């Protein structure tokens, strides 16, 4: 009976993957979407309010894969994009099959119905849209030195000597502004709420919320630095533009708290542009002259979906992982002695 249930679960995943490939191919073949005019709030601002998800963007790499050197995303044939998505979905199915129908390759536990990334209908082959080669620019010499110092410090002791050896994501603190909206295996819901003079964005995973003033006030001075920075917003037509500064240097640009650590000079400019009644393009320009040799921009699609409600993410209340990681390391040390 158990084998039958597992087999049926994997068949369902495979079916979702096939539907995802067909859906992406159809989407790619359709005419390019044009920016859409949303409705207005009671006070006259473009209305972007609602619950969104980017679960269908799961598996898209930030950078252009080397196999497509010399090509731009818009130059790919429909069949090439469909093949890319098919390969990504096959890897997701394989990960579910590794330990008999549980998604253990991803998290170490959990039945497949816990996860959102199977059959993802990706909108693009990679995320970086500028520079045109689809690659993140080179690190500055200062950033290379910081990265080398971090690596040397990590190599000087075990990976679980202290809670500080774990990422801020592991510690249930933050994934950062960029990480909080990059797609992962679950928890990909966001809620945009508007009020006169403010826009708020609530994230499911880690359960952070950003309150963005829209009244033209300057950034906080003297600078109070936070993990999520100090955002300021304005409208350019129907596009919500959010500029964020005043970051700490403890967050990284990447998924799950991994990636390159930014400096305190980081300035992010996000553009939320409605593309249809149900989709918004989220485009982010990363400008950190102390870390990258030039600014760079990536984009993905958010889809409005009221069925993807923002659940409570009680990370600290259930964060036994941190205690277990550290206590297991201490036990290994005692056994070694």
C-alpha positions, 0 to 999 in steps of 0.5 A, a space after each residue: 500500500 505504501 509503495 502504491 501511495 508513493 508511486 501515485 504521488 510521483 505520478 502526480 508530480 510528473 503530471 504537474 511537471 508536464 503541464 508546466 512545460 506545456 504551459 511555459 511553451 504556450 506562454 513563450 509562444 504568445 505575444 509579448 505582454 504589454 504593461 497593464 493599467 491597474 485599477 485605482 485605490 480610493 485615493 487615486 494611486 494605482 492599485 497593486 493590492 493583493 496576494 501574489 506568488 512566484 512559485 512558478 519561477 522556482 528553478 530559474 537561475 539568476 545568471 545565464 547558464 554557460 550552455 547559452 553563451 552568446 545568446 540573449 533570453 529573447 533569442 531562445 526558440 520556444 523549443 529551447 525554453 521548453 527543454 530547459 523547463 523540462 530538465 528543471 522539472 525532471 530534477 525536481 521529480 528526481 529529488 522527490 524520488 530519492 527517498 521513496 516519495 519524500 522530498 528529502 533531497 531538499 530539506 531532509 524530510 517532508 511529504 511531497 505535498 508540502 512543496 510548491 516547486 513541482 511543475 513550475 511554469 517558469 517565465 524565463 530561462 534566467 533572471 539577470 537582464 542587465 548586463 546583456 550577457 546575463 551574468 552578474 558583474 565581477 566583484 571589486 578587489 575590496 569585495 574579493 578581500 572581504 570574501 577571502 576573510 570570511 572564508 578564512 574565518 570559517 575555515 579556522 573553526 567548525 561550521 557549528 562552533 557558534 550560531 554566528 556560523 549559520 546564516 541569518 536564514 538558519 537563525 530565523 532572522 531574515 533572508 534580506 530584501 532580495 532573498 525574501 522574494 526569490 522563489 524557494 521550495 515553499 513559502 512563496 507568497 507575498 501580500 501587497 497592502 496600500 494606504 494613503 502615503 504607504 505601501 506595505 509588503 508582507 512576506 510569508 517565509 520568515 514573516 517579515 513586513 516592509 512599510 514603504 513611505 510614499 510621501 517623498 520623505 528623505 532616508 533616515 539620517 543619521 543612518 540607522 542600518 537594518 537588514 531590510 534597509 530604509 525604503 522610500 517609494 514613488 509612482 512612475 505611471 503605474 509602476 511602483 518604484 522602491 529605493 532602499 538604502 541604509 543596509 547592514 553588511 550582514 545580508 547576502 544577495 542570493 537565495 536562502 541567505 547564500 550568495 555574495 555579501 553586500 556592503 553598507 553602500 548597497 542601494 536597491 531600486 525595485 520596480 513593480 510593473 503590472 503586466 496584466 490583471 494577474 501578473 506583475 514584473 518585479 525588476 531589481 537593480 543592485 548598485 553596490 560599488 564596494 562589491 560589484 564593478 557595475 550595477 546589475 539588474 534581474 527580473 521575475 514574474 509575480 502572479 496574483 493568486 488569492 489561493 496562495 494566502 500568507 501563512 504564519 511562518 513560526 520560525 523561531 518558535 519551531 527552530 529546533 534546528 539551531 539547538 540541534 546543530 550546535 548541541 550535536 557539534 558539542 557532542 562530536 567534540 566530546 566524543 573526539 576528546 
